Amino acid sequence: MLQNIQDWLGHTGMADYVRSSVTAKALLESVHILAMGLVLFSVGMISIRLMGLAGRSESATALSRRFGPWLWAGMAMVLITGLVLLTGAGQRGLANPMFAVKMALMFAAILLTAALQASLAADTAYWELTPGRRALAKLLAPLCFLLWLATVCAGRWLAYWTTFFPPAY
C-alpha cells in the first residue's frame, strides 16, 4: 500500500519538478535542514534551561515563550519541505524502512515537545515547584532533545539505508 501511495506521489507535477530541477531540490533540502536546525536550537535552549544548566536569570516559561514560536515555525517549514521532497523521493520515500523510523521518532519528539510547552504555558513554575518535578524535567528535557537529534540522524540515513542493510533477494 505504501508503495502505491509513493508511486502516486511520484507521478504528480510537483514530483516531476523536484526530480528535474537540481536547484529546486537543493533549495528544498537546504531549507529543510536549516529549519530542522532551528527546531534543534530552540528545543536545546529550552532543554538546557529545564535541566538547570543555563539561563537561570530567566524563567523556563519566559524562555519557552521566546523560543517556542521559532520552534513551531521551524517545525512548519520542516513539514512543508518534507512533504514536497517526499513527492520526488522514489525509493527513499514511504517504502524505505528508515522513513518509518524517522516518522516514529518525530512523532514522539513532537508529543514530548508539545507536552513540555503546554506545561510551561499552564503553570509558570510547574517544573520548579518540587524536587521531584525538577528531577523529571532533568530527565525529560534531554530526552526531548535526543529524540529530535535522532530524528535528524534518521533523516540523513534515509539516503543510505540500502548501504547499511542491503535488500535480501
C-alpha positions in Angstrom: 0.0 0.0 0.0 2.8 2.4 0.8 4.4 1.7 -2.5 1.1 2.6 -4.2 1.0 5.9 -2.4 4.6 6.6 -3.2 4.0 5.7 -6.9 1.0 8.0 -7.0 3.1 10.9 -5.4 5.9 10.2 -7.8 3.6 10.9 -10.8 2.5 14.3 -9.7 3.6 17.5 -11.3 5.4 18.5 -8.1 7.4 15.3 -8.1 8.4 15.8 -11.7 9.6 19.3 -10.8 11.5 18.2 -7.7 13.2 15.4 -9.7 14.0 17.5 -12.7 15.3 20.7 -11.0 18.5 20.2 -9.2 18.2 23.8 -7.9 14.7 23.3 -6.5 15.7 20.0 -4.8 18.9 21.6 -3.4 16.9 24.6 -2.1 14.2 22.4 -0.6 16.7 20.2 1.1 18.6 23.3 2.4 15.5 24.9 3.9 14.5 21.5 5.3 17.9 21.1 7.1 18.0 24.7 8.2 14.5 24.5 9.6 15.5 21.3 11.5 18.4 23.2 12.9 16.1 25.9 14.1 14.0 23.3 15.8 17.1 21.7 17.4 18.4 25.1 18.6 15.1 26.1 20.1 14.5 22.8 21.8 18.1 22.8 23.0 17.7 26.3 24.6 14.5 25.3 26.4 16.0 21.9 27.4 19.2 23.4 29.0 17.0 25.8 30.9 14.7 23.0 32.2 17.8 21.0 33.2 19.0 24.0 35.2 22.3 24.2 33.3 21.9 27.7 32.0 19.6 30.7 31.8 18.6 30.7 35.4 18.1 34.5 35.3 15.1 33.9 33.1 12.2 31.5 34.0 11.7 28.4 31.9 8.3 29.8 30.8 9.8 33.0 29.6 12.4 31.1 27.7 9.8 28.9 26.2 7.7 31.9 25.2 10.8 33.4 23.5 11.9 30.2 21.6 8.5 28.5 21.2 7.4 30.5 18.2 10.8 29.8 16.5 10.4 26.1 17.3 6.9 25.7 15.8 7.8 27.9 12.8 10.8 25.7 12.1 8.5 22.6 12.5 6.1 24.0 10.0 8.9 24.5 7.5 10.2 21.0 8.1 6.7 19.6 7.5 6.1 21.6 4.3 9.5 21.0 2.7 9.4 17.4 3.8 6.1 16.8 2.1 7.3 18.4 -1.1 10.6 16.4 -1.0 8.6 13.2 -0.4 6.9 13.6 -3.7 10.1 13.1 -5.6 11.8 10.7 -3.2 11.4 7.5 -5.1 12.8 4.5 -3.1 14.0 6.9 -0.4 10.3 7.6 0.4 7.5 5.9 2.1 8.6 2.4 1.4 12.0 3.0 3.0 12.0 1.4 6.5 14.1 4.3 7.8 11.3 6.7 6.9 9.1 4.9 9.3 11.8 5.2 12.0 12.1 8.9 11.3 8.4 9.4 11.5 8.1 7.5 14.8 11.0 9.5 16.3 9.5 12.7 15.1 6.0 11.8 16.4 7.5 11.1 19.9 9.6 14.3 19.8 6.5 16.4 18.8 4.4 14.9 21.6 7.1 15.4 24.2 7.8 18.9 23.0 4.2 19.9 23.0 3.7 18.4 26.5 6.6 20.4 27.8 5.4 23.6 26.1 1.9 23.1 27.4 3.1 22.5 30.9 5.2 25.7 30.8 2.3 27.7 29.4 -0.2 26.4 32.0 1.9 26.9 35.2 5.0 29.1 35.0 6.6 27.3 38.0 5.4 23.8 37.3 8.9 22.3 36.8 10.3 24.2 39.7 7.8 23.6 42.5 9.1 20.3 43.9 12.3 18.3 43.8 10.5 15.5 42.0 9.4 17.8 39.2 12.8 19.3 38.9 14.3 15.8 38.6 11.7 14.8 36.0 12.5 18.0 34.0 16.1 17.0 34.1 15.1 13.7 32.6 12.5 14.8 30.0 14.4 17.8 28.6 17.4 15.9 27.4 15.2 13.1 26.2 13.2 15.6 24.1 16.4 17.0 22.6 17.8 13.5 21.9 14.5 12.5 20.2 14.9 15.5 17.8 18.6 14.7 17.3 17.7 11.0 16.5 15.1 12.3 14.0 17.7 14.3 12.2 20.0 11.2 12.1 17.2 9.0 10.8 16.5 11.6 8.1 20.1 11.5 6.9 20.2 7.7 7.0 17.2 7.6 4.6 19.7 8.0 1.7 22.0 5.3 2.9 19.5 2.6 4.1 20.4 0.1 1.4 24.1 0.6 2.0 23.8 -0.4 5.7 21.1 -3.0 5.1 21.2 -4.4 1.6 18.0 -5.9 0.4 17.8 -9.7 0.6 16.7 -11.0 -2.8 
